[in-house]
Each structure stands twice: as C-alpha cells, then as structure tokens.
Amino acid sequence: MIVEICANSFESAMAAQEGGAHRIELCTNLSVGGLTPSYELIENVMKEITIPVHVLIRPRKGDFMYSETEVNEMIKSIKLFNKIGCKGVVSGILNLENKIDLIATQQLIKASKGMDFTFHRAFDCVDNAMESLIALMNLKITRLLSSGQKQTALEGVSLLTKMNKTSKGKIEIMPGSGINTTNAAIFKKAGFESIHTSAMIKPKGADSKTSFFEGGFDGVSDIKTIQEIMSLVS
C-alpha cells in the first residue's frame, strides 16, 4: 500500500522521507485545510527529497469555486511546478451547483500533462458523490482524495469502498482525513491501494476540526508515527 504524507513544511517533508513514506503532498496552512506552498518551499524540498513530490494547488481558503483570474493563476502555478520536476498536482474546482466544474478542471489537467493529477477533497462537498465520481472517471484523472463525504475517512469508509469498487481500474480512490496508527490497517484490508495522512501528533489543547477543511492545526509530521503506519500497511 502506498502511503502519502501531507507535508506542510520542509521539516514534515524530510520526516516523510526518513520515515519511509512513498510520496508527499506538499502544502502550507493546514489550519485552513491547506494552501499552495511558496515557490521557495517547493524549491528547497525538491533539492533534498528523492521521493515523489505532489503539490497542492489551492490559492485561498474557503470554498472551491474560483474566478477566472484565480483559475489562470492555478494554471500558471501548475505549469511552473511541472517545469521544475514535481511529479503531481492536487487540486479541484466546483461550480455554483456543487458539482465538478468540468471545463475549469480540464484546464488544470491539460496544464499538468505528464504529471499525476489528484482531485482533492473538494469532492467531499459535491451533492451527488457517485455522479461526480463518474465525471472524474471520464476526465481520466489519476486519483481521487476523499474522506467519503464525512469528517474522517473511517466514518466515510462505506462510500469510499463503494467508489473504489466502481472506479476499479479507471482512477485510484485514496482515503484521507483522520487516518492514523489506530485505523490505517483497516483501509488496506478494505482493498485500497493508498492512504493519505499528515502523521502529526496533535498538540495538547489543539481544537478538533469543526468542518471538513478548517479548524485543524499545523504541526510537524512525526517520523515514528510514519514508520508505525508503514509497518501496519506494508
């Protein structure tokens, strides 16, 4: 099973590599659900990391309905990160009807030619999960990161399993949100090929998440936690 670490800093990226993870999703500001990291951070990580680096393309916090200007900036970022050797991008755009914005998403996919394209947890806000899954399958993206439209992937495992069976051989379903040492093995047993986790130790006094994307905390991915997860799913 592939273990992807959501790395919010250079330190977290190094922890992922040293802990034996297979790849990272690089971002910043996990307290608002993650945003596109700076070029400087990406450049520093690319110099030191040998495992594949995927970059989150999310220009601001809040919803996933973007203006034409924002979409153009996202495309520009993708092309730049493609040029410097990033292996994948993680992004997603919805329309006002809470459906996949097919035209805008196709633009992002086109810009990412030669890279993996992961549609992120914007999917967990769509009104019709299975209809949206079919739409993403038709777009031929690499994978979908989802919590099964629940607060955590464990709570959403029923929908995730249904989607995994539906999309088998077309796109990869990657569970994410709340995956840790107590439940990682469940997803392997359920037949998933990969999982997504920050592998962070929650600081004392940190608030629990109050929504899908905001109200979390920013810490550093823990090497020992990554190693334990790796041992559980290898």
TORKOL-4160 file (C-alpha; in steps of 0.2 Angstrom, whole numbers, padded with zeros to 4 digits, m for minus):
234
<pt num="1" X="0000" Y="0000" Z="0000"/>
<pt num="2" X="0006" Y="0017" Z="m0005"/>
<pt num="3" X="0007" Y="0030" Z="0010"/>
<pt num="4" X="0006" Y="0048" Z="0005"/>
<pt num="5" X="0011" Y="0061" Z="0018"/>
<pt num="6" X="0003" Y="0078" Z="0019"/>
<pt num="7" X="0018" Y="0088" Z="0022"/>
<pt num="8" X="0015" Y="0106" Z="0027"/>
<pt num="9" X="0034" Y="0111" Z="0029"/>
<pt num="10" X="0052" Y="0107" Z="0024"/>
<pt num="11" X="0053" Y="0098" Z="0041"/>
<pt num="12" X="0037" Y="0087" Z="0038"/>
<pt num="13" X="0044" Y="0083" Z="0020"/>
<pt num="14" X="0060" Y="0077" Z="0027"/>
<pt num="15" X="0051" Y="0067" Z="0041"/>
<pt num="16" X="0041" Y="0058" Z="0027"/>
<pt num="17" X="0056" Y="0053" Z="0018"/>
<pt num="18" X="0066" Y="0047" Z="0033"/>
<pt num="19" X="0050" Y="0038" Z="0039"/>
<pt num="20" X="0049" Y="0028" Z="0023"/>
<pt num="21" X="0034" Y="0036" Z="0015"/>
<pt num="22" X="0031" Y="0033" Z="m0003"/>
<pt num="23" X="0027" Y="0052" Z="m0008"/>
<pt num="24" X="0022" Y="0068" Z="m0001"/>
<pt num="25" X="0008" Y="0081" Z="m0005"/>
<pt num="26" X="0017" Y="0097" Z="m0001"/>
<pt num="27" X="0006" Y="0112" Z="0006"/>
<pt num="28" X="0005" Y="0125" Z="0019"/>
<pt num="29" X="m0008" Y="0131" Z="0031"/>
<pt num="30" X="m0016" Y="0115" Z="0036"/>
<pt num="31" X="m0026" Y="0125" Z="0049"/>
<pt num="32" X="m0037" Y="0131" Z="0035"/>
<pt num="33" X="m0037" Y="0115" Z="0025"/>
<pt num="34" X="m0021" Y="0118" Z="0016"/>
<pt num="35" X="m0015" Y="0130" Z="0003"/>
<pt num="36" X="m0002" Y="0131" Z="m0011"/>
<pt num="37" X="0015" Y="0132" Z="m0004"/>
<pt num="38" X="0028" Y="0145" Z="m0009"/>
<pt num="39" X="0040" Y="0143" Z="m0023"/>
<pt num="40" X="0054" Y="0144" Z="m0011"/>
<pt num="41" X="0047" Y="0130" Z="0000"/>
<pt num="42" X="0045" Y="0119" Z="m0016"/>
<pt num="43" X="0062" Y="0123" Z="m0022"/>
<pt num="44" X="0070" Y="0118" Z="m0005"/>
<pt num="45" X="0060" Y="0102" Z="m0004"/>
<pt num="46" X="0064" Y="0097" Z="m0022"/>
<pt num="47" X="0083" Y="0099" Z="m0018"/>
<pt num="48" X="0083" Y="0087" Z="m0004"/>
<pt num="49" X="0068" Y="0075" Z="m0007"/>
<pt num="50" X="0070" Y="0060" Z="m0018"/>
<pt num="51" X="0053" Y="0053" Z="m0016"/>
<pt num="52" X="0039" Y="0060" Z="m0027"/>
<pt num="53" X="0033" Y="0077" Z="m0023"/>
<pt num="54" X="0015" Y="0082" Z="m0027"/>
<pt num="55" X="0010" Y="0100" Z="m0024"/>
<pt num="56" X="m0007" Y="0106" Z="m0018"/>
<pt num="57" X="m0015" Y="0119" Z="m0030"/>
<pt num="58" X="m0027" Y="0129" Z="m0019"/>
<pt num="59" X="m0025" Y="0148" Z="m0020"/>
<pt num="60" X="m0035" Y="0153" Z="m0005"/>
<pt num="61" X="m0046" Y="0146" Z="0010"/>
<pt num="62" X="m0064" Y="0145" Z="0009"/>
<pt num="63" X="m0075" Y="0137" Z="m0005"/>
<pt num="64" X="m0068" Y="0129" Z="m0021"/>
<pt num="65" X="m0077" Y="0140" Z="m0033"/>
<pt num="66" X="m0064" Y="0150" Z="m0042"/>
<pt num="67" X="m0064" Y="0166" Z="m0053"/>
<pt num="68" X="m0057" Y="0166" Z="m0070"/>
<pt num="69" X="m0042" Y="0176" Z="m0063"/>
<pt num="70" X="m0039" Y="0163" Z="m0049"/>
<pt num="71" X="m0040" Y="0148" Z="m0062"/>
<pt num="72" X="m0027" Y="0157" Z="m0073"/>
<pt num="73" X="m0016" Y="0158" Z="m0058"/>
<pt num="74" X="m0018" Y="0140" Z="m0054"/>
<pt num="75" X="m0014" Y="0135" Z="m0071"/>
<pt num="76" X="0002" Y="0146" Z="m0071"/>
<pt num="77" X="0007" Y="0138" Z="m0054"/>
<pt num="78" X="0004" Y="0120" Z="m0061"/>
<pt num="79" X="0015" Y="0124" Z="m0077"/>
<pt num="80" X="0029" Y="0131" Z="m0066"/>
<pt num="81" X="0029" Y="0116" Z="m0054"/>
<pt num="82" X="0029" Y="0104" Z="m0069"/>
<pt num="83" X="0044" Y="0113" Z="m0076"/>
<pt num="84" X="0054" Y="0111" Z="m0060"/>
<pt num="85" X="0051" Y="0092" Z="m0059"/>
<pt num="86" X="0036" Y="0090" Z="m0047"/>
<pt num="87" X="0028" Y="0073" Z="m0050"/>
<pt num="88" X="0010" Y="0078" Z="m0047"/>
<pt num="89" X="m0003" Y="0091" Z="m0043"/>
<pt num="90" X="m0018" Y="0090" Z="m0031"/>
<pt num="91" X="m0032" Y="0102" Z="m0035"/>
<pt num="92" X="m0051" Y="0103" Z="m0038"/>
<pt num="93" X="m0064" Y="0116" Z="m0044"/>
<pt num="94" X="m0083" Y="0116" Z="m0041"/>
<pt num="95" X="m0096" Y="0126" Z="m0049"/>
<pt num="96" X="m0111" Y="0135" Z="m0041"/>
<pt num="97" X="m0121" Y="0120" Z="m0041"/>
<pt num="98" X="m0109" Y="0110" Z="m0030"/>
<pt num="99" X="m0104" Y="0099" Z="m0045"/>
<pt num="100" X="m0087" Y="0096" Z="m0053"/>
<pt num="101" X="m0083" Y="0111" Z="m0064"/>
<pt num="102" X="m0078" Y="0101" Z="m0079"/>
<pt num="103" X="m0072" Y="0115" Z="m0090"/>
<pt num="104" X="m0060" Y="0123" Z="m0077"/>
<pt num="105" X="m0054" Y="0106" Z="m0071"/>
<pt num="106" X="m0050" Y="0101" Z="m0088"/>
<pt num="107" X="m0039" Y="0116" Z="m0090"/>
<pt num="108" X="m0029" Y="0111" Z="m0074"/>
<pt num="109" X="m0027" Y="0093" Z="m0081"/>
<pt num="110" X="m0021" Y="0100" Z="m0098"/>
<pt num="111" X="m0008" Y="0111" Z="m0089"/>
<pt num="112" X="m0002" Y="0096" Z="m0078"/>
<pt num="113" X="0002" Y="0085" Z="m0094"/>
<pt num="114" X="0015" Y="0072" Z="m0089"/>
<pt num="115" X="0011" Y="0074" Z="m0070"/>
<pt num="116" X="m0001" Y="0064" Z="m0059"/>
<pt num="117" X="m0017" Y="0073" Z="m0056"/>
<pt num="118" X="m0026" Y="0071" Z="m0040"/>
<pt num="119" X="m0043" Y="0078" Z="m0037"/>
<pt num="120" X="m0044" Y="0083" Z="m0019"/>
<pt num="121" X="m0057" Y="0084" Z="m0005"/>
<pt num="122" X="m0067" Y="0097" Z="m0014"/>
<pt num="123" X="m0076" Y="0081" Z="m0019"/>
<pt num="124" X="m0082" Y="0079" Z="m0002"/>
<pt num="125" X="m0093" Y="0095" Z="m0004"/>
<pt num="126" X="m0102" Y="0089" Z="m0020"/>
<pt num="127" X="m0121" Y="0085" Z="m0019"/>
<pt num="128" X="m0120" Y="0068" Z="m0028"/>
<pt num="129" X="m0104" Y="0058" Z="m0025"/>
<pt num="130" X="m0107" Y="0044" Z="m0037"/>
<pt num="131" X="m0112" Y="0056" Z="m0051"/>
<pt num="132" X="m0097" Y="0066" Z="m0048"/>
<pt num="133" X="m0086" Y="0051" Z="m0047"/>
<pt num="134" X="m0091" Y="0046" Z="m0065"/>
<pt num="135" X="m0087" Y="0064" Z="m0071"/>
<pt num="136" X="m0070" Y="0062" Z="m0064"/>
<pt num="137" X="m0068" Y="0045" Z="m0072"/>
<pt num="138" X="m0072" Y="0052" Z="m0088"/>
<pt num="139" X="m0059" Y="0066" Z="m0086"/>
<pt num="140" X="m0046" Y="0052" Z="m0083"/>
<pt num="141" X="m0038" Y="0059" Z="m0068"/>
<pt num="142" X="m0025" Y="0049" Z="m0059"/>
<pt num="143" X="m0034" Y="0048" Z="m0042"/>
<pt num="144" X="m0047" Y="0055" Z="m0030"/>
<pt num="145" X="m0043" Y="0060" Z="m0012"/>
<pt num="146" X="m0058" Y="0059" Z="m0002"/>
<pt num="147" X="m0065" Y="0056" Z="0016"/>
<pt num="148" X="m0081" Y="0048" Z="0009"/>
<pt num="149" X="m0090" Y="0065" Z="0012"/>
<pt num="150" X="m0088" Y="0063" Z="0031"/>
<pt num="151" X="m0077" Y="0071" Z="0044"/>
<pt num="152" X="m0065" Y="0057" Z="0043"/>
<pt num="153" X="m0061" Y="0043" Z="0031"/>
<pt num="154" X="m0065" Y="0030" Z="0044"/>
<pt num="155" X="m0083" Y="0037" Z="0045"/>
<pt num="156" X="m0084" Y="0038" Z="0027"/>
<pt num="157" X="m0077" Y="0021" Z="0023"/>
<pt num="158" X="m0093" Y="0014" Z="0017"/>
<pt num="159" X="m0095" Y="0027" Z="0002"/>
<pt num="160" X="m0076" Y="0026" Z="m0001"/>
<pt num="161" X="m0077" Y="0007" Z="m0003"/>
<pt num="162" X="m0092" Y="0009" Z="m0015"/>
<pt num="163" X="m0082" Y="0021" Z="m0025"/>
<pt num="164" X="m0067" Y="0010" Z="m0025"/>
<pt num="165" X="m0077" Y="m0004" Z="m0032"/>
<pt num="166" X="m0085" Y="0007" Z="m0045"/>
<pt num="167" X="m0069" Y="0015" Z="m0051"/>
<pt num="168" X="m0058" Y="0000" Z="m0051"/>
<pt num="169" X="m0045" Y="0001" Z="m0065"/>
<pt num="170" X="m0051" Y="0018" Z="m0070"/>
<pt num="171" X="m0045" Y="0030" Z="m0056"/>
<pt num="172" X="m0037" Y="0027" Z="m0039"/>
<pt num="173" X="m0048" Y="0031" Z="m0024"/>
<pt num="174" X="m0036" Y="0037" Z="m0010"/>
<pt num="175" X="m0044" Y="0039" Z="0008"/>
<pt num="176" X="m0038" Y="0054" Z="0018"/>
<pt num="177" X="m0043" Y="0063" Z="0034"/>
<pt num="178" X="m0041" Y="0056" Z="0051"/>
<pt num="179" X="m0030" Y="0041" Z="0046"/>
<pt num="180" X="m0018" Y="0036" Z="0059"/>
<pt num="181" X="m0009" Y="0022" Z="0068"/>
<pt num="182" X="m0026" Y="0015" Z="0075"/>
<pt num="183" X="m0035" Y="0013" Z="0059"/>
<pt num="184" X="m0023" Y="0013" Z="0044"/>
<pt num="185" X="m0023" Y="m0006" Z="0043"/>
<pt num="186" X="m0042" Y="m0005" Z="0040"/>
<pt num="187" X="m0040" Y="0003" Z="0023"/>
<pt num="188" X="m0028" Y="m0010" Z="0017"/>
<pt num="189" X="m0040" Y="m0024" Z="0022"/>
<pt num="190" X="m0054" Y="m0014" Z="0013"/>
<pt num="191" X="m0044" Y="m0015" Z="m0003"/>
<pt num="192" X="m0037" Y="0002" Z="m0005"/>
<pt num="193" X="m0021" Y="0005" Z="m0014"/>
<pt num="194" X="m0015" Y="0020" Z="m0005"/>
<pt num="195" X="m0019" Y="0031" Z="0010"/>
<pt num="196" X="m0016" Y="0050" Z="0014"/>
<pt num="197" X="m0011" Y="0056" Z="0031"/>
<pt num="198" X="m0001" Y="0070" Z="0039"/>
<pt num="199" X="0005" Y="0058" Z="0053"/>
<pt num="200" X="0006" Y="0073" Z="0065"/>
<pt num="201" X="0005" Y="0071" Z="0084"/>
<pt num="202" X="m0010" Y="0083" Z="0090"/>
<pt num="203" X="m0003" Y="0096" Z="0101"/>
<pt num="204" X="m0011" Y="0097" Z="0119"/>
<pt num="205" X="m0025" Y="0110" Z="0118"/>
<pt num="206" X="m0027" Y="0109" Z="0100"/>
<pt num="207" X="m0045" Y="0110" Z="0094"/>
<pt num="208" X="m0054" Y="0096" Z="0085"/>
<pt num="209" X="m0059" Y="0100" Z="0067"/>
<pt num="210" X="m0076" Y="0108" Z="0066"/>
<pt num="211" X="m0078" Y="0106" Z="0047"/>
<pt num="212" X="m0071" Y="0096" Z="0033"/>
<pt num="213" X="m0057" Y="0109" Z="0030"/>
<pt num="214" X="m0054" Y="0122" Z="0043"/>
<pt num="215" X="m0051" Y="0122" Z="0062"/>
<pt num="216" X="m0037" Y="0110" Z="0062"/>
<pt num="217" X="m0019" Y="0113" Z="0067"/>
<pt num="218" X="m0002" Y="0115" Z="0060"/>
<pt num="219" X="0012" Y="0104" Z="0067"/>
<pt num="220" X="0026" Y="0093" Z="0060"/>
<pt num="221" X="0024" Y="0076" Z="0053"/>
<pt num="222" X="0031" Y="0063" Z="0066"/>
<pt num="223" X="0044" Y="0051" Z="0059"/>
<pt num="224" X="0040" Y="0037" Z="0072"/>
<pt num="225" X="0021" Y="0039" Z="0068"/>
<pt num="226" X="0025" Y="0037" Z="0049"/>
<pt num="227" X="0036" Y="0022" Z="0052"/>
<pt num="228" X="0022" Y="0014" Z="0063"/>
<pt num="229" X="0009" Y="0017" Z="0049"/>
<pt num="230" X="0021" Y="0010" Z="0036"/>
<pt num="231" X="0024" Y="m0006" Z="0046"/>
<pt num="232" X="0005" Y="m0008" Z="0048"/>
<pt num="233" X="0001" Y="m0007" Z="0029"/>
<pt num="234" X="0017" Y="m0015" Z="0022"/>
